[in-house]
C-alpha cells in the first residue's frame, strides 16, 4: 500500500490473493505442528462449512500458559461441532484468526478499515454470524497465542470500542436480546451523561424499540439545560 492502512487492509490483501481457504496468522501467533493438516481434514469432512474454529493456547511466558477449549461455544462434536451464536455471546472465546473460506470473506465484504488495528476481528466475525454462515469446531489445538501486556488487544480504548458496541446491536438483538438491551442501556447512559445529543438521537432512531418514552423525551430535551437537568434528576 502507498499508505499503511493497518491490519484490516493487510488481511484483505492476503485474502484477495489467496485461493479457497485462508488460515490467518498474526505476529503473536504460532501454528502447532498438526494445525494445517487438521484444518485440511476438517474441510474434507465438512466441505459445506464456511469456517472452522479450534482450541488454542494462550502463552504469556514459559510457565504461564492457558489452554482454551472452545467446545463450550459449539453444539458438541456428536452434532458436528456447529458454533452456537448464543453461547458465543455469553462467552466470546472465538479466536480472531480462525480459518475461513475466501468465499465467506467476499460475502461479508472483508475486514472494515474503520476498525483497523482495534476491533476488526470482532466486527468481521459478528458480520459473519449475522450473514448466517456456518462454523464448525475442530477438537484440536489450532493456534498458540503469545499474548503480551503491550499487544494490540491490550491497548483498545473505550472510544475505539464505542462504534463497535453500536454496530453490534443488531448482532445481539438476533442472538441474545437480553444482552442487546444491556448494551443499549449502557450506550444511552454513556451519551446522556456526556450530553452527546447527536449520537444519542442517532441511537434512538436506529433502535427505537429498545428505549422507553421517558428516555426519548430526555434526549430531545437535552438542548434546554434547566429542563434537561430536572428530567435527568427525575
VOBA-1610 file (N, C-alpha, C; in pm, whole numbers, padded with zeros to 5 digits, always signed):
BEGIN
Unk+00084-00120+00000Unk+00000+00000+00000Unk+00088+00125+00000Unk+00039+00230-00067Unk+00111+00357-00064Unk+00113+00410+00078Unk+00001+00395+00147Unk-00009+00440+00286Unk-00045+00320+00373Unk+00019+00307+00486Unk-00007+00196+00576Unk-00151+00204+00628Unk-00234+00110+00590Unk-00375+00112+00629Unk-00408+00013+00741Unk-00307-00046+00801Unk-00330-00128+00919Unk-00366-00273+00891Unk-00406-00341+00999Unk-00430-00485+00994Unk-00546-00522+00902Unk-00654-00444+00903Unk-00768-00477+00818Unk-00728-00483+00672Unk-00653-00383+00626Unk-00610-00379+00487Unk-00513-00492+00456Unk-00425-00523+00552Unk-00331-00633+00531Unk-00404-00766+00516Unk-00502-00788+00603Unk-00581-00911+00593Unk-00656-00916+00458Unk-00717-00805+00421Unk-00791-00802+00295Unk-00700-00831+00176Unk-00578-00778+00179Unk-00482-00804+00071Unk-00449-00953+00065Unk-00428-01013+00183Unk-00397-01156+00187Unk-00511-01241+00133Unk-00633-01213+00177Unk-00748-01289+00128Unk-00767-01272-00022Unk-00749-01149-00071Unk-00771-01122-00213Unk-00676-01202-00302Unk-00557-01233-00253Unk-00458-01306-00332Unk-00454-01454-00298Unk-00545-01499-00211Unk-00545-01639-00169Unk-00629-01724-00263Unk-00626-01855-00240Unk-00706-01949-00318Unk-00842-01967-00251Unk-00870-02085-00199Unk-01004-02114-00148Unk-01018-02094+00003Unk-00911-02122+00078Unk-00917-02114+00225Unk-00799-02034+00278Unk-00824-01963+00388Unk-00719-01881+00449Unk-00712-01914+00597Unk-00588-01929+00646Unk-00564-01953+00789Unk-00480-01836+00839Unk-00541-01726+00883Unk-00464-01607+00923Unk-00368-01638+01037Unk-00254-01573+01033Unk-00153-01592+01137Unk-00101-01454+01177Unk-00139-01408+01296Unk-00093-01278+01344Unk+00052-01288+01392Unk+00112-01172+01415Unk+00253-01169+01456Unk+00275-01235+01592Unk+00171-01240+01675Unk+00186-01301+01806Unk+00125-01441+01812Unk+00104-01503+01695Unk+00052-01639+01687Unk+00159-01736+01637Unk+00138-01863+01665Unk+00219-01970+01608Unk+00127-02088+01582Unk+00159-02166+01478Unk+00078-02283+01446Unk+00140-02407+01508Unk+00062-02485+01583Unk+00111-02616+01629Unk+00143-02703+01507Unk+00227-02804+01523Unk+00275-02883+01408Unk+00166-02944+01321Unk+00050-02982+01380Unk-00053-03051+01301Unk-00167-02960+01259Unk-00157-02828+01283Unk-00272-02738+01262Unk-00322-02738+01118Unk-00231-02727+01022Unk-00273-02721+00882Unk-00335-02853+00838Unk-00274-02964+00881Unk-00330-03096+00848Unk-00468-03113+00911Unk-00485-03065+01033Unk-00615-03075+01099Unk-00721-02993+01026Unk-00684-02875+00978Unk-00777-02793+00902Unk-00816-02862+00771Unk-00717-02915+00701Unk-00745-02984+00574Unk-00841-03102+00596Unk-00818-03176+00704Unk-00905-03289+00733Unk-01048-03243+00761Unk-01062-03130+00831Unk-01196-03078+00862Unk-01267-03031+00735Unk-01193-02965+00646Unk-01253-02920+00520Unk-01300-03040+00438Unk-01219-03145+00437Unk-01256-03266+00363Unk-01380-03333+00424Unk-01390-03330+00557Unk-01501-03396+00626Unk-01629-03314+00616Unk-01616-03180+00625Unk-01734-03092+00623Unk-01717-02985+00513Unk-01723-03025+00386Unk-01698-02929+00277Unk-01801-02817+00268Unk-01917-02835+00332Unk-02021-02732+00326Unk-01999-02620+00427Unk-01902-02636+00516Unk-01879-02536+00621Unk-01813-02411+00565Unk-01843-02297+00628Unk-01788-02168+00585Unk-01661-02132+00660Unk-01651-02177+00785Unk-01530-02152+00864Unk-01517-02258+00972Unk-01398-02263+01030Unk-01370-02358+01136Unk-01303-02285+01252Unk-01320-02339+01370Unk-01250-02284+01486Unk-01210-02400+01575Unk-01093-02387+01636Unk-01042-02493+01720Unk-01006-02441+01857Unk-00945-02526+01936Unk-00894-02485+02066Unk-00763-02409+02045Unk-00721-02335+02146Unk-00594-02263+02134Unk-00531-02247+02272Unk-00404-02214+02271Unk-00329-02196+02394Unk-00282-02052+02404Unk-00311-01988+02517Unk-00261-01852+02543Unk-00130-01865+02619Unk-00024-01812+02561Unk+00110-01823+02619Unk+00158-01684+02661Unk+00174-01663+02789Unk+00227-01536+02839Unk+00374-01549+02877Unk+00415-01667+02914Unk+00556-01696+02944Unk+00573-01847+02940Unk+00692-01893+02960Unk+00717-02037+02954Unk+00639-02112+03062Unk+00617-02045+03173Unk+00545-02110+03284Unk+00399-02066+03296Unk+00359-01963+03223Unk+00222-01912+03229Unk+00153-01940+03095Unk+00086-02054+03089Unk+00015-02095+02968Unk-00124-02144+03005Unk-00220-02108+02920Unk-00360-02143+02947Unk-00423-02201+02821Unk-00478-02320+02833Unk-00545-02383+02719Unk-00693-02342+02718Unk-00742-02304+02601Unk-00881-02263+02584Unk-00955-02368+02501Unk-01051-02434+02564Unk-01132-02536+02498Unk-01258-02469+02444Unk-01271-02462+02313Unk-01383-02391+02251Unk-01506-02477+02231Unk-01507-02595+02289Unk-01628-02678+02279Unk-01748-02612+02346Unk-01721-02518+02439Unk-01830-02454+02514Unk-01917-02365+02426Unk-01868-02325+02309Unk-01948-02241+02220Unk-02001-02320+02099Unk-01986-02452+02104Unk-02035-02538+01997Unk-02144-02630+02050Unk-02212-02696+01959Unk-02320-02787+01996Unk-02269-02925+02033Unk-02138-02944+02031Unk-02081-03074+02066Unk-02040-03151+01943Unk-01932-03226+01955Unk-01877-03296+01839Unk-01976-03397+01784Unk-02060-03455+01870Unk-02156-03553+01823Unk-02261-03491+01732Unk-02277-03357+01738Unk-02369-03286+01650Unk-02294-03214+01538Unk-02171-03248+01515Unk-02092-03184+01411Unk-02014-03065+01459Unk-02025-03032+01588Unk-01949-02921+01643Unk-01987-02786+01586Unk-02115-02763+01556Unk-02158-02638+01493Unk-02159-02526+01596Unk-02105-02411+01560Unk-02099-02297+01651Unk-02239-02249+01687Unk-02259-02221+01814Unk-02385-02170+01865Unk-02368-02021+01897Unk-02426-01930+01817Unk-02405-01787+01840Unk-02447-01739+01977Unk-02557-01795+02033Unk-02599-01753+02166Unk-02492-01786+02269Unk-02436-01906+02264Unk-02330-01943+02356Unk-02209-01851+02339Unk-02183-01811+02215Unk-02070-01723+02190Unk-02091-01587+02253Unk-02215-01536+02251Unk-02241-01405+02314Unk-02217-01411+02464Unk-02237-01527+02524Unk-02216-01543+02667Unk-02069-01565+02702Unk-01991-01612+02606Unk-01850-01643+02630Unk-01774-01627+02500Unk-01728-01504+02472Unk-01662-01479+02343Unk-01520-01537+02346Unk-01510-01662+02304Unk-01380-01729+02301Unk-01335-01761+02159Unk-01409-01711+02060Unk-01371-01733+01920Unk-01244-01654+01889Unk-01141-01723+01844Unk-01015-01655+01813Unk-01029-01579+01681Unk-00980-01456+01679Unk-00995-01371+01562Unk-00927-01423+01437Unk-00831-01513+01453Unk-00761-01569+01338Unk-00815-01704+01294Unk-00937-01736+01333Unk-00996-01864+01292Unk-01000-01874+01139Unk-00964-01990+01085Unk-00961-02006+00939Unk-01100-02003+00876Unk-01109-01944+00757Unk-01237-01939+00688Unk-01216-01942+00537Unk-01323-01964+00466Unk-01316-01970+00320Unk-01305-01830+00261Unk-01244-01822+00145Unk-01235-01693+00076Unk-01374-01645+00035Unk-01463-01739+00001Unk-01600-01702-00038Unk-01671-01630+00075Unk-01648-01673+00199Unk-01711-01608+00313Unk-01658-01466+00329Unk-01527-01449+00319Unk-01466-01317+00328Unk-01526-01223+00223Unk-01543-01274+00101Unk-01602-01193-00006Unk-01748-01159+00024Unk-01822-01257+00078Unk-01965-01240+00101Unk-01995-01131+00203Unk-01907-01114+00304Unk-01934-01013+00408Unk-01856-00884+00385Unk-01785-00875+00273Unk-01716-00750+00240Unk-01581-00732+00306Unk-01523-00841+00354Unk-01389-00832+00412Unk-01385-00762+00546Unk-01265-00721+00584Unk-01244-00652+00711Unk-01266-00502+00693Unk-01329-00438+00789Unk-01365-00296+00782Unk-01245-00210+00821Unk-01205-00119+00731Unk-01091-00031+00760Unk-01121+00064+00876Unk-01249+00085+00907Unk-01285+00174+01018Unk-01238+00120+01152Unk-01216-00012+01159Unk-01175-00073+01285Unk-01034-00131+01278Unk-00957-00091+01178Unk-00824-00149+01162Unk-00739-00122+01286Unk-00666-00223+01330Unk-00577-00216+01447Unk-00650-00198+01579Unk-00782-00218+01580Unk-00855-00209+01708Unk-00942-00334+01726Unk-01065-00331+01675Unk-01157-00442+01696Unk-01207-00497+01562Unk-01118-00503+01464Unk-01155-00551+01331Unk-01202-00697+01334Unk-01145-00777+01423Unk-01186-00918+01431Unk-01329-00932+01483Unk-01363-00858+01589Unk-01499-00865+01642Unk-01600-00823+01536Unk-01572-00716+01466Unk-01663-00668+01363Unk-01679-00773+01253Unk-01569-00829+01208Unk-01573-00927+01099Unk-01656-01049+01137Unk-01630-01106+01254Unk-01698-01230+01291Unk-01844-01207+01328Unk-01879-01090+01379Unk-02020-01063+01405Unk-02097-01049+01275Unk-02035-00988+01175Unk-02099-00980+01044Unk-02110-01118+00981Unk-02009-01201+01000Unk-02013-01338+00950Unk-02133-01413+01008Unk-02152-01404+01139Unk-02261-01478+01202Unk-02398-01419+01166Unk-02405-01287+01150Unk-02531-01227+01105Unk-02568-01272+00964Unk-02468-01306+00884Unk-02493-01350+00746Unk-02550-01491+00740Unk-02546-01562+00853Unk-02597-01699+00855Unk-02493-01804+00822Unk-02366-01765+00817Unk-02259-01859+00785Unk-02249-01967+00893Unk-02204-02084+00852Unk-02194-02197+00944Unk-02048-02225+00977Unk-02018-02230+01107Unk-01884-02262+01153Unk-01883-02390+01233Unk-01774-02465+01223Unk-01764-02593+01295Unk-01639-02596+01382Unk-01654-02660+01496Unk-01545-02674+01592Unk-01458-02793+01556Unk-01325-02771+01559Unk-01228-02879+01544Unk-01173-02909+01683Unk-01187-03028+01728Unk-01141-03065+01861Unk-00990-03090+01860Unk-00919-02988+01818Unk-00773-02992+01812Unk-00720-02853+01850Unk-00597-02846+01896Unk-00535-02717+01926Unk-00483-02657+01796Unk-00544-02544+01755Unk-00516-02487+01624Unk-00416-02373+01626Unk-00405-02303+01739Unk-00316-02187+01748Unk-00249-02180+01885Unk-00132-02119+01887Unk-00069-02074+02011Unk-00065-01921+02005Unk-00129-01857+02100Unk-00138-01711+02103Unk-00040-01659+02209Unk+00066-01594+02163Unk+00167-01539+02252Unk+00125-01397+02291Unk+00045-01391+02396Unk-00018-01266+02436Unk+00072-01188+02532Unk+00083-01056+02510Unk+00162-00970+02597Unk+00077-00853+02645Unk+00125-00785+02749Unk+00052-00671+02805Unk+00062-00548+02716Unk+00150-00551+02617Unk+00166-00437+02526Unk+00111-00466+02387Unk+00044-00579+02371Unk-00010-00615+02241Unk-00130-00531+02202Unk-00174-00549+02076Unk-00285-00471+02023Unk-00413-00490+02105Unk-00440-00613+02149Unk-00563-00640+02224Unk-00562-00577+02363Unk-00441-00547+02414Unk-00432-00493+02549Unk-00445-00341+02552Unk-00448-00277+02436Unk-00447-00131+02432Unk-00571-00070+02367Unk-00677-00149+02351Unk-00800-00097+02292Unk-00873-00010+02395Unk-00905+00113+02355Unk-00969+00208+02445Unk-01121+00209+02424Unk-01191+00268+02521Unk-01337+00271+02514Unk-01384+00347+02389Unk-01314+00454+02352Unk-01356+00528+02232Unk-01340+00445+02105Unk-01250+00344+02110Unk-01238+00252+01997Unk-01351+00149+01998Unk-01393+00109+02118Unk-01497+00009+02131Unk-01637+00065+02107Unk-01656+00194+02132Unk-01790+00253+02127Unk-01858+00234+01991Unk-01792+00267+01878Unk-01859+00243+01748Unk-01893+00096+01726Unk-01807+00006+01779Unk-01834-00136+01767Unk-01956-00176+01850Unk-01970-00119+01969Unk-02086-00150+02053Unk-02216-00111+01981Unk-02213+00004+01915Unk-02331+00049+01841Unk-02360-00042+01723Unk-02255-00072+01646Unk-02272-00154+01525Unk-02313-00297+01560Unk-02279-00342+01681Unk-02306-00481+01720Unk-02447-00502+01773Unk-02525-00396+01794Unk-02659-00413+01849Unk-02746-00508+01766Unk-02746-00500+01631Unk-02826-00597+01555Unk-02781-00741+01577Unk-02650-00761+01596Unk-02599-00895+01623Unk-02657-00949+01753Unk-02653-00868+01858Unk-02705-00913+01987Unk-02858-00921+01987Unk-02924-00833+01913Unk-03070-00841+01904Unk-03113-00974+01844Unk-03035-01024+01750Unk-03069-01150+01684Unk-03038-01271+01772Unk-02923-01269+01840Unk-02877-01390+01908Unk-02891-01388+02060Unk-02902-01268+02120Unk-02915-01259+02265Unk-02983-01126+02300Unk-03116-01119+02286Unk-03187-00992+02307Unk-03165-00929+02444Unk-03152-01011+02547Unk-03128-00956+02680Unk-02997-00881+02688Unk-02893-00936+02627Unk-02764-00869+02625Unk-02768-00745+02535Unk-02848-00751+02429Unk-02864-00634+02342Unk-02921-00517+02421Unk-03022-00544+02505Unk-03081-00438+02586Unk-02981-00383+02686Unk-02899-00470+02742Unk-02795-00427+02836Unk-02700-00329+02768Unk-02654-00362+02647Unk-02561-00274+02576Unk-02629-00144+02533Unk-02756-00152+02494Unk-02830-00032+02457Unk-02841+00063+02576Unk-02869+00008+02695Unk-02878+00090+02816Unk-02743+00155+02847Unk-02637+00079+02828Unk-02503+00132+02853Unk-02474+00249+02758Unk-02506+00232+02631Unk-02480+00337+02532Unk-02562+00462+02564Unk-02688+00441+02606Unk-02772+00556+02642Unk-02709+00632+02757Unk-02665+00562+02861Unk-02604+00628+02976Unk-02474+00699+02935Unk-02397+00637+02849Unk-02269+00695+02805Unk-02293+00829+02735Unk-02385+00833+02639Unk-02410+00954+02562Unk-02481+01061+02646Unk-02580+01020+02725Unk-02655+01119+02801Unk-02571+01180+02912Unk-02486+01102+02976Unk-02400+01155+03082Unk-02306+01262+03028Unk-02262+01244+02903Unk-02170+01339+02840Unk-02243+01443+02756Unk-02376+01438+02756Unk-02460+01530+02680Unk-02423+01531+02532Unk-02401+01414+02477Unk-02370+01397+02335Unk-02501+01370+02262Unk-02571+01479+02229Unk-02709+01467+02182Unk-02719+01401+02045Unk-02634+01438+01949Unk-02647+01386+01813Unk-02627+01236+01806Unk-02519+01182+01866Unk-02508+01035+01863Unk-02618+00965+01941Unk-02670+01032+02045Unk-02779+00973+02122Unk-02905+00967+02038Unk-02937+01075+01966Unk-03055+01074+01880Unk-03039+00972+01767Unk-02918+00958+01715Unk-02893+00857+01613Unk-02918+00717+01665Unk-02879+00693+01789Unk-02903+00563+01852Unk-03052+00537+01869Unk-03126+00638+01913Unk-03271+00624+01933Unk-03344+00597+01801Unk-03301+00665+01696Unk-03367+00648+01566Unk-03336+00511+01506Unk-03214+00462+01527Unk-03174+00334+01470Unk-03237+00216+01545Unk-03263+00234+01676Unk-03316+00124+01757Unk-03430+00176+01847Unk-03539+00221+01789Unk-03646+00287+01868Unk-03712+00195+01970Unk-03719+00066+01942Unk-03791-00024+02032Unk-03711-00058+02158Unk-03586-00018+02163Unk-03502-00053+02277Unk-03503+00054+02385Unk-03581+00164+02362Unk-03582+00274+02458Unk-03726+00314+02487Unk-03750+00355+02613Unk-03886+00392+02652Unk-03911+00541+02625Unk-04033+00584+02645Unk-04073+00720+02612Unk-03999+00822+02698Unk-03974+00789+02825Unk-03902+00883+02912Unk-03760+00909+02861Unk-03694+00804+02816Unk-03558+00819+02763Unk-03558+00904+02636Unk-03659+00885+02552Unk-03667+00963+02429Unk-03693+01111+02458Unk-03783+01139+02552Unk-03813+01278+02591Unk-03688+01344+02647Unk-03615+01272+02730Unk-03493+01325+02790Unk-03390+01361+02683Unk-03377+01279+02583Unk-03281+01306+02477Unk-03318+01432+02399Unk-03446+01447+02367Unk-03488+01564+02290Unk-03485+01692+02374Unk-03492+01678+02506Unk-03489+01795+02594Unk-03348+01841+02625Unk-03249+01771+02578Unk-03110+01800+02615Unk-03067+01944+02586Unk-03106+02008+02474Unk-03062+02146+02450Unk-03115+02246+02553Unk-03230+02219+02615Unk-03287+02308+02716Unk-03231+02265+02852Unk-03122+02328+02892Unk-03046+02278+03008Unk-03127+02269+03137Unk-03206+02373+03175Unk-03283+02360+03301Unk-03382+02243+03297Unk-03452+02229+03183Unk-03549+02120+03169Unk-03478+01985+03170Unk-03366+01979+03098Unk-03290+01853+03091Unk-03240+01814+03230Unk-03187+01911+03304Unk-03134+01881+03437Unk-03243+01830+03530Unk-03363+01891+03519Unk-03476+01848+03602Unk-03517+01707+03566Unk-03534+01680+03435Unk-03576+01547+03391Unk-03469+01442+03423Unk-03342+01481+03412Unk-03235+01387+03440Unk-03234+01345+03587Unk-03263+01441+03674Unk-03269+01408+03819Unk-03388+01319+03849Unk-03499+01344+03779Unk-03619+01263+03800Unk-03600+01120+03747
//
